[in-house]
Amino acid sequence: MEATEVIQSEEVSQFLSFHVSGEIFGIELIHVHEILRPIYITRIPNVDENILGVVNLRGEIIPIVDLKKKFEQSFIEINKKTRIIVLELNSKKFGLIVEEVKHVIKILKNSISEINNHLSAAFNNMIDQVGRSGEDIVLIIELNKLISFEQE
């Protein structure tokens, strides 16, 4: 019986990467429910302007957030690369409309860094961490700071 060499791998986190305003963002893969092509969004009056409205996803009504507008920029222009990322946070679903979904990336946990509030101010303090994927810097979105659901 030959001795086998045990290779210990460093802990990695998986993120779904996507583009908004020329930047690469990541959301922990554990929160991603599905990715959709743009579908009809029903507008709702008197909501934050970054909430585009709601969609009916197989009988479940979920709000859709325009991430570019959330960052206090213009609305995302819908084209063939635009996608809605359906996310689940605390058993509630919502969608993020983004310019383009790239792919699932793995980032070593020890290469994820905290950033200070001065850098995060440009993104409404929703970005607390950055990670490196190859040559790319990925801005990691904190979902709890992105959307808050009213208590029922």
N, C-alpha and C positions, 0 to 999 in steps of 0.2 A: 504494500500500500504506500503510495507516494504522498508526501506531505504537500498539502495545498496551501498556497499563499492566500491569506485573507487580505483583501484590499478594502480598506475602510473608505467609504465615500463621505464627503462632507455633506451636511444637510443642505438641501436645496428647497426653494419655494418655487411653485409654478404660477405663472401669470399669463393672462391673455393680454397681448400687446395690441395697441391700436393708435391711430394718428388723429390728432385734433390740432389745428393751427400750426402745422409743421413740427409738432413735438410728439415724442413717443411716450405713451402712457401705459401703465399696467394696472390690472385689477387681479387680485388673487383668484386663481382658477376655481377655488372652492365655492365662490359666490356666483359663478357664471352658470345660468340655467340653460340658455340657448342663444343663438345668433340668428337674427331674421333680416331678410331684405326689407326695405321700407314698405310699410303697409299704411292703409288709411288711418289717420289719427283724428279723432273727434276733439275739436277745440272745447275748452271749458272756460267760461267767463270767470273773472276775478281770482285768478291764480297767479303765482309768480310768473314773470315773463319767460323764465327758462323752462317752465313746464309747457310743453307743446300741446298737451292734451292727454287723452287716454286711448288705448286700443283694447279691443276684445280679443284676448288670446285664449282660444278654446273655452269660452264661457267665463273667463276670469278677466276683470277689468283692471288694467295696470296703467299707471302714469308713465309718460315718456318725458325724459329730461334732455334738453339740448345742451350738451356739455360745453360747446363753444360759447353759447349764450350764458351759461352758468359762470364762465370765466370772464363775464362782462365784455364779450366781444360780439360780433354779428352772429346771426343764425347760421347753422350749417346748411350749405347748399346741397340739396339732394341730387345725387348722380348714381351711376351704376356701381360705384364702390361703397357708397353709404350703407351703413348697417345699423340695426338696433340690437344692442346687447341686452338681453333680458337677464337681470340679476336678482338674486334672492338674498335678503338681509333680514335676520330675525323673523323668518317665516313669512315675510312680505316680499312681493315681487314688484319690480319697476324696470323700466327700460331706459337705456342711454343711447341717444342717437350720436354716432361718431362718423368721421369722414371716411375711415377705412380700418377694417380689422386686419391685422397682420398675421400673427400666429401665436401659439403657446410657446413661451420662453421659460427657461429655467435659470434662476439666479441663486448663486450661493448665498446662504443666509449671512455669512460673515462679510459679504461684499455689499450688503444693504446698509446705507448710511442715513442717519437722521439729518435733516436740514434745518437751518434756523428760520425763524418767522419772516425775516427780511426777504429771503428768496421765495418763501411760500406766499407772500402777500400778493404776488402777481396772479396766483391761482386761487385766491380767496381762502387761503389757509387750508385747502383740501389736500395738499401734498405735504406729507410729513417726512417721506423717505424717498431716496433715489437708489437705484441699483444699476449694475453694469451687466449688459448682455452683449458679449463680444465687444465691439467698438462702440456700441450704442449706450447712451445714458437713458434709463427708463424712469420716468416720474411715476411713483406709486401712489395711486389714489386711495385715500382713506374713506371708505364708503359711509361710515357713521357721520362724517362731516359733509358728505355730498348731499344726502337726503335725510330728512327726519319725518317719520310718520307720526301723525297725531295718535295719542293713546285712545284706545276704544273703551 
